[in-house]
Amino acid sequence: SEWAQFGHDAQHTGFNAADPLTVPLRLAWETAVTSDVSALRAPIVAAGRVVLSVGGWSSGGMDILTLDAATGAP
């Protein structure tokens, strides 16, 4: 489910009892990132998309990469 803020709640617990993890976890997809990942930030997942901020000052700036959350496709 969508979280209204970072960490899910005001205490930033990262836990949502209404949406528990199902174990065992499995890798759904992976993708190659060709940008500098030395400054990779935590992803944002919303509205079926994964948004990554990659790059850094050493590479000339930040890039935004968006992927389909279900398939990993751009």
Predicted model as a PDB file, atoms N, CA, C, CB and O in Angstrom, pLDDT in the B-factor column:
MODEL        1                                                                  
ATOM      1  N   SER A   1       0.829  -1.187   0.000  1.00 71.00           N  
ATOM      2  CA  SER A   1       0.000   0.000   0.000  1.00 71.00           C  
ATOM      3  C   SER A   1       0.874   1.250   0.000  1.00 71.00           C  
ATOM      4  CB  SER A   1      -0.943  -0.002   1.209  1.00 71.00           C  
ATOM      5  O   SER A   1       2.046   1.203   0.372  1.00 71.00           O  
ATOM      6  N   GLU A   2       0.294   2.353  -0.417  1.00 80.00           N  
ATOM      7  CA  GLU A   2       1.028   3.620  -0.467  1.00 80.00           C  
ATOM      8  C   GLU A   2       1.227   4.156   0.949  1.00 80.00           C  
ATOM      9  CB  GLU A   2       0.277   4.662  -1.342  1.00 80.00           C  
ATOM     10  O   GLU A   2       0.339   4.051   1.794  1.00 80.00           O  
ATOM     11  N   TRP A   3       2.396   4.725   1.193  1.00 84.00           N  
ATOM     12  CA  TRP A   3       2.698   5.362   2.476  1.00 84.00           C  
ATOM     13  C   TRP A   3       2.590   6.855   2.299  1.00 84.00           C  
ATOM     14  CB  TRP A   3       4.110   4.965   2.997  1.00 84.00           C  
ATOM     15  O   TRP A   3       3.045   7.396   1.292  1.00 84.00           O  
ATOM     16  N   ALA A   4       1.996   7.528   3.259  1.00 85.00           N  
ATOM     17  CA  ALA A   4       1.799   8.975   3.161  1.00 85.00           C  
ATOM     18  C   ALA A   4       3.080   9.754   3.401  1.00 85.00           C  
ATOM     19  CB  ALA A   4       0.748   9.421   4.146  1.00 85.00           C  
ATOM     20  O   ALA A   4       3.168  10.923   3.025  1.00 85.00           O  
ATOM     21  N   GLN A   5       4.083   9.128   4.024  1.00 87.00           N  
ATOM     22  CA  GLN A   5       5.335   9.829   4.317  1.00 87.00           C  
ATOM     23  C   GLN A   5       6.475   8.837   4.427  1.00 87.00           C  
ATOM     24  CB  GLN A   5       5.216  10.650   5.613  1.00 87.00           C  
ATOM     25  O   GLN A   5       6.260   7.627   4.500  1.00 87.00           O  
ATOM     26  N   PHE A   6       7.696   9.365   4.439  1.00 84.00           N  
ATOM     27  CA  PHE A   6       8.883   8.537   4.589  1.00 84.00           C  
ATOM     28  C   PHE A   6       8.790   7.730   5.877  1.00 84.00           C  
ATOM     29  CB  PHE A   6      10.159   9.403   4.582  1.00 84.00           C  
ATOM     30  O   PHE A   6       8.442   8.270   6.928  1.00 84.00           O  
ATOM     31  N   GLY A   7       9.098   6.447   5.800  1.00 87.00           N  
ATOM     32  CA  GLY A   7       9.093   5.604   6.992  1.00 87.00           C  
ATOM     33  C   GLY A   7       7.722   5.178   7.441  1.00 87.00           C  
ATOM     34  O   GLY A   7       7.599   4.558   8.498  1.00 87.00           O  
ATOM     35  N   HIS A   8       6.688   5.479   6.693  1.00 88.00           N  
ATOM     36  CA  HIS A   8       5.302   5.095   6.899  1.00 88.00           C  
ATOM     37  C   HIS A   8       4.543   5.969   7.890  1.00 88.00           C  
ATOM     38  CB  HIS A   8       5.251   3.696   7.356  1.00 88.00           C  
ATOM     39  O   HIS A   8       3.431   6.403   7.593  1.00 88.00           O  
ATOM     40  N   ASP A   9       5.123   6.237   9.068  1.00 91.00           N  
ATOM     41  CA  ASP A   9       4.373   6.948  10.100  1.00 91.00           C  
ATOM     42  C   ASP A   9       5.246   8.040  10.743  1.00 91.00           C  
ATOM     43  CB  ASP A   9       3.865   5.955  11.177  1.00 91.00           C  
ATOM     44  O   ASP A   9       6.412   8.205  10.387  1.00 91.00           O  
ATOM     45  N   ALA A  10       4.666   8.770  11.685  1.00 92.00           N  
ATOM     46  CA  ALA A  10       5.380   9.886  12.312  1.00 92.00           C  
ATOM     47  C   ALA A  10       6.655   9.440  13.023  1.00 92.00           C  
ATOM     48  CB  ALA A  10       4.471  10.591  13.300  1.00 92.00           C  
ATOM     49  O   ALA A  10       7.595  10.222  13.161  1.00 92.00           O  
ATOM     50  N   GLN A  11       6.692   8.187  13.473  1.00 94.00           N  
ATOM     51  CA  GLN A  11       7.880   7.666  14.141  1.00 94.00           C  
ATOM     52  C   GLN A  11       8.875   7.065  13.151  1.00 94.00           C  
ATOM     53  CB  GLN A  11       7.482   6.621  15.169  1.00 94.00           C  
ATOM     54  O   GLN A  11       9.958   6.635  13.548  1.00 94.00           O  
ATOM     55  N   HIS A  12       8.515   7.033  11.858  1.00 91.00           N  
ATOM     56  CA  HIS A  12       9.346   6.470  10.796  1.00 91.00           C  
ATOM     57  C   HIS A  12       9.747   5.022  11.099  1.00 91.00           C  
ATOM     58  CB  HIS A  12      10.598   7.329  10.598  1.00 91.00           C  
ATOM     59  O   HIS A  12      10.911   4.644  10.967  1.00 91.00           O  
ATOM     60  N   THR A  13       8.759   4.223  11.508  1.00 92.00           N  
ATOM     61  CA  THR A  13       9.031   2.834  11.868  1.00 92.00           C  
ATOM     62  C   THR A  13       9.308   1.955  10.658  1.00 92.00           C  
ATOM     63  CB  THR A  13       7.872   2.271  12.642  1.00 92.00           C  
ATOM     64  O   THR A  13       9.967   0.921  10.779  1.00 92.00           O  
ATOM     65  N   GLY A  14       8.811   2.355   9.495  1.00 88.00           N  
ATOM     66  CA  GLY A  14       8.976   1.524   8.310  1.00 88.00           C  
ATOM     67  C   GLY A  14       8.111   0.276   8.357  1.00 88.00           C  
ATOM     68  O   GLY A  14       8.364  -0.678   7.620  1.00 88.00           O  
ATOM     69  N   PHE A  15       7.102   0.266   9.206  1.00 89.00           N  
ATOM     70  CA  PHE A  15       6.243  -0.905   9.379  1.00 89.00           C  
ATOM     71  C   PHE A  15       4.796  -0.524   9.161  1.00 89.00           C  
ATOM     72  CB  PHE A  15       6.428  -1.522  10.773  1.00 89.00           C  
ATOM     73  O   PHE A  15       4.328   0.493   9.672  1.00 89.00           O  
ATOM     74  N   ASN A  16       4.085  -1.349   8.396  1.00 89.00           N  
ATOM     75  CA  ASN A  16       2.663  -1.157   8.150  1.00 89.00           C  
ATOM     76  C   ASN A  16       1.965  -2.480   8.417  1.00 89.00           C  
ATOM     77  CB  ASN A  16       2.394  -0.654   6.692  1.00 89.00           C  
ATOM     78  O   ASN A  16       2.057  -3.393   7.596  1.00 89.00           O  
ATOM     79  N   ALA A  17       1.277  -2.609   9.528  1.00 88.00           N  
ATOM     80  CA  ALA A  17       0.613  -3.850   9.913  1.00 88.00           C  
ATOM     81  C   ALA A  17      -0.432  -4.280   8.882  1.00 88.00           C  
ATOM     82  CB  ALA A  17      -0.042  -3.690  11.279  1.00 88.00           C  
ATOM     83  O   ALA A  17      -0.733  -5.468   8.769  1.00 88.00           O  
ATOM     84  N   ALA A  18      -0.985  -3.329   8.133  1.00 88.00           N  
ATOM     85  CA  ALA A  18      -1.992  -3.649   7.126  1.00 88.00           C  
ATOM     86  C   ALA A  18      -1.385  -4.239   5.858  1.00 88.00           C  
ATOM     87  CB  ALA A  18      -2.783  -2.412   6.781  1.00 88.00           C  
ATOM     88  O   ALA A  18      -2.113  -4.731   4.995  1.00 88.00           O  
ATOM     89  N   ASP A  19      -0.050  -4.194   5.737  1.00 85.00           N  
ATOM     90  CA  ASP A  19       0.620  -4.665   4.528  1.00 85.00           C  
ATOM     91  C   ASP A  19       1.876  -5.455   4.910  1.00 85.00           C  
ATOM     92  CB  ASP A  19       0.982  -3.472   3.598  1.00 85.00           C  
ATOM     93  O   ASP A  19       2.992  -5.023   4.619  1.00 85.00           O  
ATOM     94  N   PRO A  20       1.695  -6.620   5.567  1.00 85.00           N  
ATOM     95  CA  PRO A  20       2.863  -7.375   6.044  1.00 85.00           C  
ATOM     96  C   PRO A  20       3.654  -8.011   4.896  1.00 85.00           C  
ATOM     97  CB  PRO A  20       2.416  -8.463   7.022  1.00 85.00           C  
ATOM     98  O   PRO A  20       3.107  -8.279   3.826  1.00 85.00           O  
ATOM     99  N   LEU A  21       4.933  -8.245   5.132  1.00 85.00           N  
ATOM    100  CA  LEU A  21       5.771  -8.957   4.164  1.00 85.00           C  
ATOM    101  C   LEU A  21       5.382 -10.426   4.145  1.00 85.00           C  
ATOM    102  CB  LEU A  21       7.279  -8.796   4.503  1.00 85.00           C  
ATOM    103  O   LEU A  21       4.993 -10.986   5.170  1.00 85.00           O  
ATOM    104  N   THR A  22       5.486 -11.038   2.993  1.00 87.00           N  
ATOM    105  CA  THR A  22       5.256 -12.469   2.855  1.00 87.00           C  
ATOM    106  C   THR A  22       6.607 -13.131   2.642  1.00 87.00           C  
ATOM    107  CB  THR A  22       4.271 -12.787   1.677  1.00 87.00           C  
ATOM    108  O   THR A  22       7.318 -12.808   1.690  1.00 87.00           O  
ATOM    109  N   VAL A  23       6.961 -14.047   3.518  1.00 91.00           N  
ATOM    110  CA  VAL A  23       8.245 -14.739   3.404  1.00 91.00           C  
ATOM    111  C   VAL A  23       8.017 -16.142   2.863  1.00 91.00           C  
ATOM    112  CB  VAL A  23       8.973 -14.793   4.772  1.00 91.00           C  
ATOM    113  O   VAL A  23       6.958 -16.715   3.117  1.00 91.00           O  
ATOM    114  N   PRO A  24       8.948 -16.712   2.140  1.00 93.00           N  
ATOM    115  CA  PRO A  24      10.254 -16.133   1.856  1.00 93.00           C  
ATOM    116  C   PRO A  24      10.157 -15.056   0.782  1.00 93.00           C  
ATOM    117  CB  PRO A  24      11.232 -17.220   1.423  1.00 93.00           C  
ATOM    118  O   PRO A  24       9.341 -15.134  -0.136  1.00 93.00           O  
ATOM    119  N   LEU A  25      11.017 -14.048   0.926  1.00 91.00           N  
ATOM    120  CA  LEU A  25      11.092 -12.991  -0.082  1.00 91.00           C  
ATOM    121  C   LEU A  25      11.822 -13.527  -1.301  1.00 91.00           C  
ATOM    122  CB  LEU A  25      11.806 -11.726   0.477  1.00 91.00           C  
ATOM    123  O   LEU A  25      12.660 -14.420  -1.177  1.00 91.00           O  
ATOM    124  N   ARG A  26      11.515 -12.992  -2.480  1.00 93.00           N  
ATOM    125  CA  ARG A  26      12.198 -13.407  -3.699  1.00 93.00           C  
ATOM    126  C   ARG A  26      12.462 -12.186  -4.558  1.00 93.00           C  
ATOM    127  CB  ARG A  26      11.367 -14.457  -4.476  1.00 93.00           C  
ATOM    128  O   ARG A  26      11.730 -11.197  -4.509  1.00 93.00           O  
ATOM    129  N   LEU A  27      13.520 -12.275  -5.341  1.00 94.00           N  
ATOM    130  CA  LEU A  27      13.867 -11.204  -6.254  1.00 94.00           C  
ATOM    131  C   LEU A  27      12.851 -11.181  -7.387  1.00 94.00           C  
ATOM    132  CB  LEU A  27      15.308 -11.379  -6.799  1.00 94.00           C  
ATOM    133  O   LEU A  27      12.668 -12.183  -8.079  1.00 94.00           O  
ATOM    134  N   ALA A  28      12.191 -10.049  -7.580  1.00 93.00           N  
ATOM    135  CA  ALA A  28      11.179  -9.930  -8.629  1.00 93.00           C  
ATOM    136  C   ALA A  28      11.799  -9.533  -9.959  1.00 93.00           C  
ATOM    137  CB  ALA A  28      10.120  -8.913  -8.228  1.00 93.00           C  
ATOM    138  O   ALA A  28      11.360 -10.006 -11.008  1.00 93.00           O  
ATOM    139  N   TRP A  29      12.816  -8.669  -9.936  1.00 94.00           N  
ATOM    140  CA  TRP A  29      13.513  -8.220 -11.137  1.00 94.00           C  
ATOM    141  C   TRP A  29      14.770  -7.482 -10.724  1.00 94.00           C  
ATOM    142  CB  TRP A  29      12.604  -7.315 -12.014  1.00 94.00           C  
ATOM    143  O   TRP A  29      14.929  -7.113  -9.560  1.00 94.00           O  
ATOM    144  N   GLU A  30      15.648  -7.271 -11.660  1.00 93.00           N  
ATOM    145  CA  GLU A  30      16.822  -6.440 -11.442  1.00 93.00           C  
ATOM    146  C   GLU A  30      17.130  -5.714 -12.727  1.00 93.00           C  
ATOM    147  CB  GLU A  30      18.037  -7.280 -10.971  1.00 93.00           C  
ATOM    148  O   GLU A  30      16.704  -6.133 -13.803  1.00 93.00           O  
ATOM    149  N   THR A  31      17.867  -4.631 -12.622  1.00 88.00           N  
ATOM    150  CA  THR A  31      18.202  -3.833 -13.798  1.00 88.00           C  
ATOM    151  C   THR A  31      19.610  -3.272 -13.640  1.00 88.00           C  
ATOM    152  CB  THR A  31      17.173  -2.687 -14.007  1.00 88.00           C  
ATOM    153  O   THR A  31      20.093  -3.082 -12.524  1.00 88.00           O  
ATOM    154  N   ALA A  32      20.243  -3.018 -14.739  1.00 84.00           N  
ATOM    155  CA  ALA A  32      21.571  -2.397 -14.721  1.00 84.00           C  
ATOM    156  C   ALA A  32      21.403  -0.885 -14.711  1.00 84.00           C  
ATOM    157  CB  ALA A  32      22.428  -2.852 -15.948  1.00 84.00           C  
ATOM    158  O   ALA A  32      20.583  -0.335 -15.446  1.00 84.00           O  
ATOM    159  N   VAL A  33      22.182  -0.225 -13.878  1.00 78.00           N  
ATOM    160  CA  VAL A  33      22.178   1.238 -13.821  1.00 78.00           C  
ATOM    161  C   VAL A  33      23.517   1.697 -14.347  1.00 78.00           C  
ATOM    162  CB  VAL A  33      21.916   1.778 -12.361  1.00 78.00           C  
ATOM    163  O   VAL A  33      24.560   1.382 -13.773  1.00 78.00           O  
ATOM    164  N   THR A  34      23.492   2.440 -15.436  1.00 72.00           N  
ATOM    165  CA  THR A  34      24.741   2.851 -16.071  1.00 72.00           C  
ATOM    166  C   THR A  34      25.274   4.165 -15.517  1.00 72.00           C  
ATOM    167  CB  THR A  34      24.543   2.975 -17.561  1.00 72.00           C  
ATOM    168  O   THR A  34      26.408   4.542 -15.811  1.00 72.00           O  
ATOM    169  N   SER A  35      24.482   4.859 -14.727  1.00 68.00           N  
ATOM    170  CA  SER A  35      24.943   6.111 -14.115  1.00 68.00           C  
ATOM    171  C   SER A  35      25.837   5.813 -12.929  1.00 68.00           C  
ATOM    172  CB  SER A  35      23.748   6.984 -13.677  1.00 68.00           C  
ATOM    173  O   SER A  35      25.866   4.688 -12.430  1.00 68.00           O  
ATOM    174  N   ASP A  36      26.562   6.817 -12.480  1.00 68.00           N  
ATOM    175  CA  ASP A  36      27.376   6.726 -11.281  1.00 68.00           C  
ATOM    176  C   ASP A  36      26.453   6.447 -10.092  1.00 68.00           C  
ATOM    177  CB  ASP A  36      28.207   8.033 -11.060  1.00 68.00           C  
ATOM    178  O   ASP A  36      25.565   7.249  -9.802  1.00 68.00           O  
ATOM    179  N   VAL A  37      26.651   5.333  -9.411  1.00 67.00           N  
ATOM    180  CA  VAL A  37      25.782   4.979  -8.286  1.00 67.00           C  
ATOM    181  C   VAL A  37      26.442   5.274  -6.942  1.00 67.00           C  
ATOM    182  CB  VAL A  37      25.402   3.506  -8.360  1.00 67.00           C  
ATOM    183  O   VAL A  37      25.959   4.816  -5.907  1.00 67.00           O  
ATOM    184  N   SER A  38      27.542   6.035  -6.942  1.00 65.00           N  
ATOM    185  CA  SER A  38      28.217   6.352  -5.687  1.00 65.00           C  
ATOM    186  C   SER A  38      27.347   7.200  -4.780  1.00 65.00           C  
ATOM    187  CB  SER A  38      29.524   7.066  -5.959  1.00 65.00           C  
ATOM    188  O   SER A  38      27.558   7.221  -3.568  1.00 65.00           O  
ATOM    189  N   ALA A  39      26.381   7.892  -5.339  1.00 65.00           N  
ATOM    190  CA  ALA A  39      25.486   8.726  -4.543  1.00 65.00           C  
ATOM    191  C   ALA A  39      24.047   8.223  -4.638  1.00 65.00           C  
ATOM    192  CB  ALA A  39      25.568  10.190  -5.002  1.00 65.00           C  
ATOM    193  O   ALA A  39      23.103   9.008  -4.544  1.00 65.00           O  
ATOM    194  N   LEU A  40      23.880   6.909  -4.824  1.00 71.00           N  
ATOM    195  CA  LEU A  40      22.542   6.328  -4.931  1.00 71.00           C  
ATOM    196  C   LEU A  40      21.745   6.612  -3.674  1.00 71.00           C  
ATOM    197  CB  LEU A  40      22.622   4.814  -5.180  1.00 71.00           C  
ATOM    198  O   LEU A  40      22.230   6.381  -2.567  1.00 71.00           O  
ATOM    199  N   ARG A  41      20.542   7.102  -3.828  1.00 75.00           N  
ATOM    200  CA  ARG A  41      19.657   7.405  -2.707  1.00 75.00           C  
ATOM    201  C   ARG A  41      18.605   6.305  -2.581  1.00 75.00           C  
ATOM    202  CB  ARG A  41      18.982   8.793  -2.892  1.00 75.00           C  
ATOM    203  O   ARG A  41      18.442   5.480  -3.480  1.00 75.00           O  
ATOM    204  N   ALA A  42      17.904   6.306  -1.470  1.00 80.00           N  
ATOM    205  CA  ALA A  42      16.820   5.346  -1.267  1.00 80.00           C  
ATOM    206  C   ALA A  42      15.766   5.560  -2.343  1.00 80.00           C  
ATOM    207  CB  ALA A  42      16.197   5.490   0.154  1.00 80.00           C  
ATOM    208  O   ALA A  42      15.455   6.704  -2.674  1.00 80.00           O  
ATOM    209  N   PRO A  43      15.214   4.496  -2.894  1.00 86.00           N  
ATOM    210  CA  PRO A  43      14.207   4.640  -3.940  1.00 86.00           C  
ATOM    211  C   PRO A  43      12.881   5.136  -3.381  1.00 86.00           C  
ATOM    212  CB  PRO A  43      14.002   3.316  -4.657  1.00 86.00           C  
ATOM    213  O   PRO A  43      12.575   4.961  -2.201  1.00 86.00           O  
ATOM    214  N   ILE A  44      12.114   5.752  -4.247  1.00 88.00           N  
ATOM    215  CA  ILE A  44      10.734   6.129  -3.945  1.00 88.00           C  
ATOM    216  C   ILE A  44       9.863   5.182  -4.748  1.00 88.00           C  
ATOM    217  CB  ILE A  44      10.430   7.655  -4.292  1.00 88.00           C  
ATOM    218  O   ILE A  44      10.071   5.028  -5.952  1.00 88.00           O  
ATOM    219  N   VAL A  45       8.906   4.552  -4.119  1.00 88.00           N  
ATOM    220  CA  VAL A  45       7.986   3.661  -4.804  1.00 88.00           C  
ATOM    221  C   VAL A  45       6.582   4.227  -4.620  1.00 88.00           C  
ATOM    222  CB  VAL A  45       8.092   2.190  -4.261  1.00 88.00           C  
ATOM    223  O   VAL A  45       6.087   4.321  -3.497  1.00 88.00           O  
ATOM    224  N   ALA A  46       5.945   4.602  -5.727  1.00 89.00           N  
ATOM    225  CA  ALA A  46       4.609   5.189  -5.672  1.00 89.00           C  
ATOM    226  C   ALA A  46       3.940   5.035  -7.023  1.00 89.00           C  
ATOM    227  CB  ALA A  46       4.670   6.678  -5.259  1.00 89.00           C  
ATOM    228  O   ALA A  46       4.589   5.099  -8.067  1.00 89.00           O  
ATOM    229  N   ALA A  47       2.649   4.836  -6.989  1.00 91.00           N  
ATOM    230  CA  ALA A  47       1.838   4.788  -8.207  1.00 91.00           C  
ATOM    231  C   ALA A  47       2.389   3.796  -9.230  1.00 91.00           C  
ATOM    232  CB  ALA A  47       1.755   6.172  -8.829  1.00 91.00           C  
ATOM    233  O   ALA A  47       2.350   4.050 -10.434  1.00 91.00           O  
ATOM    234  N   GLY A  48       2.900   2.670  -8.744  1.00 93.00           N  
ATOM    235  CA  GLY A  48       3.383   1.637  -9.649  1.00 93.00           C  
ATOM    236  C   GLY A  48       4.737   1.905 -10.272  1.00 93.00           C  
ATOM    237  O   GLY A  48       5.136   1.194 -11.195  1.00 93.00           O  
ATOM    238  N   ARG A  49       5.463   2.917  -9.790  1.00 95.00           N  
ATOM    239  CA  ARG A  49       6.776   3.272 -10.333  1.00 95.00           C  
ATOM    240  C   ARG A  49       7.819   3.249  -9.232  1.00 95.00           C  
ATOM    241  CB  ARG A  49       6.737   4.657 -11.003  1.00 95.00           C  
ATOM    242  O   ARG A  49       7.509   3.508  -8.070  1.00 95.00           O  
ATOM    243  N   VAL A  50       9.055   2.938  -9.596  1.00 93.00           N  
ATOM    244  CA  VAL A  50      10.212   3.056  -8.713  1.00 93.00           C  
ATOM    245  C   VAL A  50      11.036   4.212  -9.252  1.00 93.00           C  
ATOM    246  CB  VAL A  50      11.056   1.710  -8.643  1.00 93.00           C  
ATOM    247  O   VAL A  50      11.411   4.217 -10.425  1.00 93.00           O  
ATOM    248  N   VAL A  51      11.320   5.188  -8.405  1.00 92.00           N  
ATOM    249  CA  VAL A  51      12.071   6.370  -8.812  1.00 92.00           C  
ATOM    250  C   VAL A  51      13.406   6.353  -8.087  1.00 92.00           C  
ATOM    251  CB  VAL A  51      11.281   7.684  -8.508  1.00 92.00           C  
ATOM    252  O   VAL A  51      13.456   6.309  -6.858  1.00 92.00           O  
ATOM    253  N   LEU A  52      14.492   6.388  -8.861  1.00 87.00           N  
ATOM    254  CA  LEU A  52      15.843   6.384  -8.306  1.00 87.00           C  
ATOM    255  C   LEU A  52      16.544   7.686  -8.667  1.00 87.00           C  
ATOM    256  CB  LEU A  52      16.652   5.167  -8.822  1.00 87.00           C  
ATOM    257  O   LEU A  52      16.431   8.178  -9.790  1.00 87.00           O  
ATOM    258  N   SER A  53      17.259   8.228  -7.710  1.00 83.00           N  
ATOM    259  CA  SER A  53      18.120   9.370  -7.944  1.00 83.00           C  
ATOM    260  C   SER A  53      19.542   8.828  -7.940  1.00 83.00           C  
ATOM    261  CB  SER A  53      17.913  10.508  -6.860  1.00 83.00           C  
ATOM    262  O   SER A  53      20.014   8.336  -6.915  1.00 83.00           O  
ATOM    263  N   VAL A  54      20.228   8.911  -9.070  1.00 79.00           N  
ATOM    264  CA  VAL A  54      21.578   8.363  -9.186  1.00 79.00           C  
ATOM    265  C   VAL A  54      22.530   9.438  -9.679  1.00 79.00           C  
ATOM    266  CB  VAL A  54      21.601   7.147 -10.135  1.00 79.00           C  
ATOM    267  O   VAL A  54      22.106  10.460 -10.217  1.00 79.00           O  
ATOM    268  N   GLY A  55      23.795   9.201  -9.493  1.00 73.00           N  
ATOM    269  CA  GLY A  55      24.807  10.154  -9.934  1.00 73.00           C  
ATOM    270  C   GLY A  55      25.349  10.934  -8.758  1.00 73.00           C  
ATOM    271  O   GLY A  55      25.052  10.622  -7.604  1.00 73.00           O  
ATOM    272  N   GLY A  56      26.124  11.923  -9.041  1.00 66.00           N  
ATOM    273  CA  GLY A  56      26.714  12.742  -7.995  1.00 66.00           C  
ATOM    274  C   GLY A  56      27.482  13.883  -8.606  1.00 66.00           C  
ATOM    275  O   GLY A  56      27.568  14.011  -9.827  1.00 66.00           O  
ATOM    276  N   TRP A  57      28.039  14.707  -7.750  1.00 63.00           N  
ATOM    277  CA  TRP A  57      28.769  15.861  -8.249  1.00 63.00           C  
ATOM    278  C   TRP A  57      29.956  15.448  -9.097  1.00 63.00           C  
ATOM    279  CB  TRP A  57      29.232  16.723  -7.100  1.00 63.00           C  
ATOM    280  O   TRP A  57      30.306  16.148 -10.047  1.00 63.00           O  
ATOM    281  N   SER A  58      30.588  14.316  -8.771  1.00 63.00           N  
ATOM    282  CA  SER A  58      31.752  13.880  -9.544  1.00 63.00           C  
ATOM    283  C   SER A  58      31.385  13.486 -10.968  1.00 63.00           C  
ATOM    284  CB  SER A  58      32.427  12.714  -8.853  1.00 63.00           C  
ATOM    285  O   SER A  58      32.228  13.532 -11.865  1.00 63.00           O  
ATOM    286  N   SER A  59      30.137  13.102 -11.177  1.00 62.00           N  
ATOM    287  CA  SER A  59      29.714  12.686 -12.514  1.00 62.00           C  
ATOM    288  C   SER A  59      28.999  13.804 -13.259  1.00 62.00           C  
ATOM    289  CB  SER A  59      28.809  11.471 -12.421  1.00 62.00           C  
ATOM    290  O   SER A  59      28.492  13.589 -14.360  1.00 62.00           O  
ATOM    291  N   GLY A  60      28.953  14.984 -12.676  1.00 68.00           N  
ATOM    292  CA  GLY A  60      28.352  16.111 -13.376  1.00 68.00           C  
ATOM    293  C   GLY A  60      26.909  16.383 -13.015  1.00 68.00           C  
ATOM    294  O   GLY A  60      26.285  17.250 -13.626  1.00 68.00           O  
ATOM    295  N   GLY A  61      26.363  15.687 -12.060  1.00 72.00           N  
ATOM    296  CA  GLY A  61      24.987  15.960 -11.642  1.00 72.00           C  
ATOM    297  C   GLY A  61      24.196  14.705 -11.391  1.00 72.00           C  
ATOM    298  O   GLY A  61      24.694  13.590 -11.546  1.00 72.00           O  
ATOM    299  N   MET A  62      22.976  14.899 -11.006  1.00 77.00           N  
ATOM    300  CA  MET A  62      22.092  13.789 -10.667  1.00 77.00           C  
ATOM    301  C   MET A  62      21.229  13.418 -11.867  1.00 77.00           C  
ATOM    302  CB  MET A  62      21.206  14.148  -9.459  1.00 77.00           C  
ATOM    303  O   MET A  62      20.867  14.274 -12.674  1.00 77.00           O  
ATOM    304  N   ASP A  63      20.908  12.141 -11.973  1.00 81.00           N  
ATOM    305  CA  ASP A  63      19.965  11.646 -12.961  1.00 81.00           C  
ATOM    306  C   ASP A  63      18.787  11.035 -12.223  1.00 81.00           C  
ATOM    307  CB  ASP A  63      20.631  10.612 -13.919  1.00 81.00           C  
ATOM    308  O   ASP A  63      18.945  10.504 -11.124  1.00 81.00           O  
ATOM    309  N   ILE A  64      17.625  11.108 -12.817  1.00 85.00           N  
ATOM    310  CA  ILE A  64      16.433  10.470 -12.273  1.00 85.00           C  
ATOM    311  C   ILE A  64      16.092   9.298 -13.184  1.00 85.00           C  
ATOM    312  CB  ILE A  64      15.230  11.483 -12.160  1.00 85.00           C  
ATOM    313  O   ILE A  64      15.977   9.462 -14.399  1.00 85.00           O  
ATOM    314  N   LEU A  65      15.933   8.135 -12.605  1.00 87.00           N  
ATOM    315  CA  LEU A  65      15.598   6.917 -13.335  1.00 87.00           C  
ATOM    316  C   LEU A  65      14.267   6.422 -12.809  1.00 87.00           C  
ATOM    317  CB  LEU A  65      16.711   5.824 -13.184  1.00 87.00           C  
ATOM    318  O   LEU A  65      14.113   6.246 -11.601  1.00 87.00           O  
ATOM    319  N   THR A  66      13.285   6.190 -13.699  1.00 93.00           N  
ATOM    320  CA  THR A  66      12.001   5.653 -13.272  1.00 93.00           C  
ATOM    321  C   THR A  66      11.785   4.304 -13.919  1.00 93.00           C  
ATOM    322  CB  THR A  66      10.850   6.614 -13.623  1.00 93.00           C  
ATOM    323  O   THR A  66      12.054   4.120 -15.106  1.00 93.00           O  
ATOM    324  N   LEU A  67      11.299   3.364 -13.133  1.00 94.00           N  
ATOM    325  CA  LEU A  67      11.086   1.997 -13.582  1.00 94.00           C  
ATOM    326  C   LEU A  67       9.701   1.526 -13.185  1.00 94.00           C  
ATOM    327  CB  LEU A  67      12.153   1.063 -13.009  1.00 94.00           C  
ATOM    328  O   LEU A  67       9.145   1.994 -12.191  1.00 94.00           O  
ATOM    329  N   ASP A  68       9.145   0.610 -13.946  1.00 97.00           N  
ATOM    330  CA  ASP A  68       7.885  -0.021 -13.598  1.00 97.00           C  
ATOM    331  C   ASP A  68       8.121  -0.902 -12.371  1.00 97.00           C  
ATOM    332  CB  ASP A  68       7.314  -0.853 -14.796  1.00 97.00           C  
ATOM    333  O   ASP A  68       9.010  -1.753 -12.398  1.00 97.00           O  
ATOM    334  N   ALA A  69       7.364  -0.726 -11.315  1.00 95.00           N  
ATOM    335  CA  ALA A  69       7.577  -1.466 -10.072  1.00 95.00           C  
ATOM    336  C   ALA A  69       7.348  -2.971 -10.242  1.00 95.00           C  
ATOM    337  CB  ALA A  69       6.659  -0.927  -8.989  1.00 95.00           C  
ATOM    338  O   ALA A  69       7.982  -3.764  -9.546  1.00 95.00           O  
ATOM    339  N   ALA A  70       6.478  -3.371 -11.128  1.00 95.00           N  
ATOM    340  CA  ALA A  70       6.177  -4.788 -11.306  1.00 95.00           C  
ATOM    341  C   ALA A  70       7.190  -5.500 -12.180  1.00 95.00           C  
ATOM    342  CB  ALA A  70       4.811  -4.949 -11.896  1.00 95.00           C  
ATOM    343  O   ALA A  70       7.480  -6.674 -11.952  1.00 95.00           O  
ATOM    344  N   THR A  71       7.742  -4.807 -13.190  1.00 95.00           N  
ATOM    345  CA  THR A  71       8.604  -5.479 -14.168  1.00 95.00           C  
ATOM    346  C   THR A  71      10.026  -4.959 -14.204  1.00 95.00           C  
ATOM    347  CB  THR A  71       8.015  -5.349 -15.521  1.00 95.00           C  
ATOM    348  O   THR A  71      10.917  -5.660 -14.683  1.00 95.00           O  
ATOM    349  N   GLY A  72      10.267  -3.760 -13.716  1.00 94.00           N  
ATOM    350  CA  GLY A  72      11.588  -3.148 -13.798  1.00 94.00           C  
ATOM    351  C   GLY A  72      11.844  -2.468 -15.127  1.00 94.00           C  
ATOM    352  O   GLY A  72      12.930  -1.929 -15.340  1.00 94.00           O  
ATOM    353  N   ALA A  73      10.885  -2.479 -16.016  1.00 94.00           N  
ATOM    354  CA  ALA A  73      11.050  -1.841 -17.329  1.00 94.00           C  
ATOM    355  C   ALA A  73      11.073  -0.319 -17.184  1.00 94.00           C  
ATOM    356  CB  ALA A  73       9.912  -2.271 -18.291  1.00 94.00           C  
ATOM    357  O   ALA A  73      10.386   0.232 -16.324  1.00 94.00           O  
ATOM    358  N   PRO A  74      11.862   0.363 -18.024  1.00 90.00           N  
ATOM    359  CA  PRO A  74      11.898   1.833 -17.983  1.00 90.00           C  
ATOM    360  C   PRO A  74      10.542   2.432 -18.326  1.00 90.00           C  
ATOM    361  CB  PRO A  74      12.959   2.368 -18.948  1.00 90.00           C  
ATOM    362  O   PRO A  74      10.392   3.653 -18.339  1.00 90.00           O  
TER     363      PRO A  74                                                      
ENDMDL                                                                          
END                                                                             
